[in-house]
Amino acid sequence: MRVFVTGATGFIGRHVVSSLLERGISVVAAGRDRDKLDTAEWDGDVERVHFDMDRLPNDLWERIHKPTHCIHLAWPNLSSYMDESHLAQSLPLSRRLLFRLIDYGLRRLVVAGTCLEYGMVEGELAETLEPQPKNPYAEAKNRLRIDLEAYVKKRDTTLCWARLFYMYGPGQNPKSLFAQLQQAIENEDESFDMSGGEQIRDYLPVEIVAAYLVDLVCDEKFSGTVNVCSGRKVELWRLVREYLEERGVDIRLNLGVYPYLDWEPFRFWGNISRLATVGGGHG
């Protein structure tokens, strides 16, 4: 078993590679930033492949060491979910790459989707719900899922669509909530500005998300869409407070400083009944 990981130097990818190595699995780590790829610190032997989806080489299969499995995390232009480039550029790039891997004979493919595919639906989100994406990022992901499901029907590749919810941990976008909170801790700030915090979200540490993705790539009998989340519904201000308490820090929360986002539902969390049948025990 050899697993090809795209986006290996990204927030999730770094932890996925580490989780694979912890289980003794052979890894081909691909990234478009050569410096990040060369300097990434992984505890184990990793084939590092400088890789850009814009320019796929003719000898792609040989270049990536003929993997049997793939976890696809790479997604260019992630700075804004509202950017039309997700549909115009990122979608066709991923589709072209993954179709080629399937044609080469890839046995197992796990692709990172997003909870935003569900759209503006509130409450508990189960995989049986019809996706209703409301922004270009979510729409592009959903289209990729549909295209891949159709493409693998007459082929030997098994496909798992991992619909990721929210996460936090080392390496995340410095503009994200918990990265800013961690920075406030390190700065020894007395207060932290945030929204009203009443919105309900479903968060997991990124290390647990990575472990679930490895479970999914290893379980070749499991196919279809699965939520990767905690299944826990909790107000955001409580999550922030728990994060601070776990670290023994007392910072005053200035609630209501920032407005609520209008492109995501106010309260939602994931159903984990399907996830519980694959791996598990990471919570």
Residue pairs with C-beta under 8 A, 6 or more apart in sequence:
1 25
1 26
1 68
1 69
1 218
2 25
2 26
2 27
2 28
2 65
2 66
2 67
2 68
2 69
3 20
3 25
3 26
3 27
3 28
3 67
3 68
3 69
3 70
3 71
3 217
4 28
4 30
4 64
4 65
4 67
4 69
4 70
4 71
4 101
5 13
5 16
5 17
5 20
5 27
5 28
5 29
5 30
5 70
5 71
5 73
6 13
6 30
6 51
6 53
6 70
6 71
6 72
6 73
6 74
6 97
7 13
7 30
7 31
7 72
7 73
7 74
7 75
8 14
8 16
8 17
8 29
8 30
8 31
8 37
8 40
8 73
9 29
9 31
9 33
9 36
9 37
9 40
10 31
10 73
10 74
10 171
11 169
11 171
11 172
11 173
11 206
12 73
12 112
12 164
12 167
12 206
12 209
12 210
12 213
13 29
13 31
13 73
13 74
14 40
14 42
14 171
15 169
15 170
15 171
15 206
15 207
15 209
15 210
16 71
16 73
16 210
16 213
16 214
17 27
17 29
17 40
17 42
17 46
18 42
18 43
18 210
19 207
19 210
19 211
19 213
19 214
20 27
20 214
21 27
21 42
21 43
21 44
21 46
22 43
22 44
23 214
23 218
25 214
25 218
26 47
27 42
27 44
27 46
27 47
28 46
28 47
28 49
28 64
28 65
28 67
29 37
29 40
29 42
29 46
29 47
29 48
29 49
30 37
30 49
30 50
30 51
30 64
30 74
31 37
31 40
31 48
31 49
31 50
31 51
32 50
32 51
32 52
32 53
32 74
34 50
37 48
37 49
37 50
38 48
40 48
47 65
49 63
49 64
49 65
51 64
53 74
53 76
53 93
53 94
53 96
53 97
54 93
56 96
56 97
56 100
57 63
60 100
60 104
61 104
66 104
67 101
67 106
68 106
68 107
68 108
69 106
69 107
69 108
69 109
69 110
69 217
70 98
70 101
70 106
70 108
70 109
70 110
70 217
71 110
71 111
71 112
71 213
71 214
71 217
72 94
72 97
72 98
72 109
72 110
72 111
72 112
73 112
74 94
75 86
75 90
75 94
75 112
76 85
76 89
76 90
76 93
77 83
77 85
77 86
77 89
77 90
78 137
80 137
81 116
81 135
81 136
81 137
81 138
81 263
82 135
82 136
82 137
82 263
83 136
83 137
84 136
85 136
86 136
86 137
86 139
86 140
86 141
87 136
87 139
87 140
87 143
90 140
91 140
91 143
91 144
94 111
94 144
95 144
95 147
95 148
98 109
98 111
98 144
98 148
99 151
101 109
102 109
102 151
102 152
102 155
102 157
103 155
105 156
105 157
106 157
107 156
107 157
107 158
107 220
108 157
108 158
108 160
108 217
108 220
109 148
109 152
109 157
109 158
109 159
109 160
110 159
110 160
110 162
110 213
110 216
110 217
111 144
111 145
111 148
111 159
111 160
111 161
111 162
112 162
112 164
112 213
113 141
113 142
113 145
113 161
113 162
113 163
113 164
113 225
114 137
114 138
114 141
114 163
114 164
115 125
115 163
115 164
115 165
115 166
115 202
115 227
115 229
115 268
115 270
116 133
116 134
116 135
116 137
116 138
116 141
116 264
117 131
117 133
117 138
117 141
117 142
117 145
117 163
118 125
118 129
118 131
118 132
118 133
118 268
119 131
119 132
119 133
119 134
119 138
119 265
120 132
120 134
120 264
120 265
121 129
121 132
121 265
121 268
122 265
122 266
122 267
122 268
123 267
123 268
123 269
124 233
124 268
124 269
124 270
124 271
125 227
125 268
125 269
125 270
125 271
126 227
126 270
126 271
126 273
127 163
127 224
127 225
127 226
127 227
127 271
127 274
131 138
131 142
133 139
133 141
133 142
134 263
135 263
145 161
145 225
148 159
148 161
149 159
149 161
152 158
152 159
158 220
158 221
158 222
158 223
159 223
159 224
160 216
160 217
160 219
160 222
160 223
160 224
160 225
160 226
161 224
161 225
161 226
162 212
162 213
162 216
162 226
162 228
163 225
163 226
163 227
163 228
163 270
164 209
164 228
164 229
165 201
165 202
165 203
165 204
165 227
165 228
165 229
165 230
165 269
165 270
166 201
166 202
166 203
166 204
166 229
167 203
167 204
167 205
167 206
167 209
168 176
168 177
168 178
168 179
168 203
168 205
168 206
168 243
169 178
169 205
169 206
169 207
170 206
171 206
172 178
172 179
172 206
173 179
174 180
174 183
177 194
177 236
177 240
178 240
178 243
180 192
181 192
181 240
181 243
181 244
184 192
184 251
185 244
185 247
185 249
185 251
189 251
190 251
190 252
191 251
191 252
191 253
191 254
192 240
192 251
192 252
192 253
192 254
193 254
193 257
193 258
194 236
194 237
194 240
194 253
194 254
194 255
194 257
194 258
195 236
195 255
195 256
195 257
195 258
195 259
195 260
196 237
196 255
196 256
196 260
197 235
197 236
197 237
197 238
197 240
197 253
197 255
198 235
198 236
198 237
198 266
199 235
199 236
199 260
199 266
199 267
200 233
200 234
200 235
200 236
200 266
200 267
200 268
200 269
201 234
201 236
201 239
201 268
201 269
202 229
202 230
202 231
202 232
202 233
202 268
202 269
202 270
203 230
203 239
204 228
204 229
204 230
204 283
208 282
208 283
209 228
211 279
211 282
212 228
212 275
212 278
212 279
212 282
213 228
214 279
215 278
215 279
215 280
215 282
216 222
216 226
216 228
216 278
216 279
218 279
219 278
219 279
222 277
222 278
224 274
225 274
226 274
226 275
226 278
227 270
227 271
227 272
227 274
227 275
228 270
228 275
229 269
229 270
229 272
229 275
230 269
230 270
230 272
230 283
231 269
231 270
231 271
231 272
231 275
232 269
233 267
233 269
237 253
237 255
240 253
241 253
244 250
244 251
260 266
